[in-house]
Amino acid sequence: MTNLLEVKQVSKQFGNFTALQDVSIEVPKGSIFGLLGPNGAGKTTLIRIVNQITMPDAGSVYLDNEPLNPQHVRDIGYLPEERGLYKTMKVGEQALYLAQLKGLSKTEAKERLKYWFDKFDISHWWNKKIQELSKGMAQKVQFIVTVLHKPKLLIFDEPFSGFDPISANVIKDEILQLRNDGATVIFSTHRMESVEELCDRIALINKSKKILEGRVSDIKRAYKSNTFEVGLLTQDNAGIYTTIQNKFEVAPADFKAIDDQLKMKITLDKDASPNELLQYLSNTGQVVRFNEVIPGINEIFIKSVEEHE
Amino acid sequence: MSNLKLIIKREFIARVRNKTFVVMTFLSPLIVVAMASLVIWLATLNNDEARKIAFFDETGLFVSDFKDTDTIDYIDYSKLPLNDAKDSVVIKKMYGLLYIPNKNTNKELASAIQFYAEEAPNISVLNALEDVMTSRLTHQNYRDKGLDLEMIENSKANVNIQIENFSGEKTSKMSSYIKMIFGGAAGYFLMMFIIIYGNMVMRSVIEEKSNRIIEIIISSVKPMQLMMGKILGTSFAGIFQFFIWVILGGVLLTVATSVFGLDQPQITGVDQSLILEEGSQEEIKLLFQDILKLPLGTLVLSFFIYFVGGYFLYSSIYAAIGAAVDNETDSQQFMLPIILPLVLAIYVGFFSVIENPHGTVSTIFSMIPLTSPIVMLMRIPFGVPWWEVVISMVLLIASIVFLIWLAGRIYRVGILMYGKKPTYREILKWMKY
């Protein structure tokens, strides 16, 4: 798979403040990429560099194997985190204006806007002013303007903040559809759990440095500890627990269950097979729960930050 | 369409559609007319009211000289005792009491006359009184010394210097005033334009910033394009407004003349009578020649260049300020670099240039870019050597390029900074980002 976007060793300094330090990422064509990290990590600075709003102090950025140049502005659609619209301008007019700024002709922009407005069933907003609309409504207009010029690369900064769950789902589906049609998508968010299921690849950024990058499944595999959550129905919970404790690395677990069962987390050696554990457990009692503990992105983040410090 | 054109178009439409703009466009000519009428009316009101001045003349010399004028009514209290006269003036709320004591000599008398009043009297009133009495005492002195009054009157000469330049063209003495009015009006108008439209540029920047639409736009256009688009679009709106005023003024004048029957001859008649007081028929002819002789072509061209130049210079500063702050209240602390040179330029213009258009102060300030648009505009009607104008314009254009570049750097960083009131020091740092 070729990469649509390649960021190579980019650094950015604002006075004494280091916003980015030697950050490299690779975004494969047609993938959904998650740029994750806490507030102030440098995500927005990186996105602004890709959008050519800010120039990097060092390093280079390639879009479709070409060094970034002003023409590329038209290949990128960017929905910023802090987003707004002209309050006193009519919805249709400003959508047209913003589309034309992205290089669409007036007639083309009108046609495409009509398609999207019909799709979201908001055609009757055309002559309204933004100040008459709710925040969620304005976000829909902003989304349309972001994708209208059919960019190769779509960048969404905190895309789902401000949307109600229903609208958020509509937008999520539209983004997936755009990806299926060939666009490459970057999500940037500090709410890491919210996009991990959507992303093929992620990069974690903390305090101006990239600390982790790769396929979500690879990362999870690397960070899983061969730990299993077990629920066991026995005659003598305390006794059995002591017995198991002697054989395996066990920690008490807490999860919701209907009946009084023995709840625990059992960690195996790296190469050990869970089958042997399961066999042992089924001989000891009735296994009602047995599932592998897969670390969440938040846990992985915390772990990898600790590893780096 | 290129992005710059799109931005200019949007800014222009946004300005022109604004309700305040529409209202001001049509209301301000009316306000100006109303204000002017009010001022004229108040002035006449003030003049109508003649001041009552009582006099107590022990000498009896001046009684026949105190004749009522438009502004002063004289009342003779010489027959009353002095204290009664004073009381009476206070009770009747007269302007004051002029006390002329009896003295042995005219010389003594001249410095013994007193004026009693509640408040310090108006200078022009005092002058009028002094004139009357000086002339009477002078005549008295002539007579005492045995001089023939008539002979003295006849021997008085009245020198009236005729002004002519070296190529033999005559000019009127009024021409300085005309030049002053032309220059002053142009300079003042430029200052108003800079303040009003510069503020609009600033507000428009702040609006985009506080709306956060800047974040969306900035991924499509270069900050410099956006800033220039704003400055140009807003200035076109200003020129458009000016055009409407010119047309509106023309229509109003036509309507006024036809409705009130103030036909042309009458108006010129009024003008003539005003000028007649200043000089002879010959003077008027020269005056009109002078107006026509003003380098109108140069005047209009240089007005245009300094006008556009001055506006660009200042509105780029306004744009940078707008980008640096979050709201209009915060912008106050950065207004000094704009208001100070503007006020300075106007003061230099109205004091130094009028006093001495080609003096050192006027010349220097017509070179310094921040003050040159206004000061040079005021100097030009007096005839400025072409090389001075060229130096001043080159300096102006160079500093416009520099300031727009500098403002662009501040703008670029400022539009993406929120929530913090920046200091001058921080803004200096932004220039290096």
Interface residues (C-beta under 8 A of the other chain):
Chain A: F14 G15 R48 N51 I53 P70 V73 I76 Y78 L79 P80 E81 E82 R83 G84 L85 Y86 K87 T88 M89 Y97 L98 Q100 L101 K102 Q142 V145
Chain B: M1 N3 L6 I7 R10 A14 E207 E208 N211 R212 I213 I214 E215 I216 I217 I218 S219 S220 V221 K222 L416 Y418 K429 K432 Y433
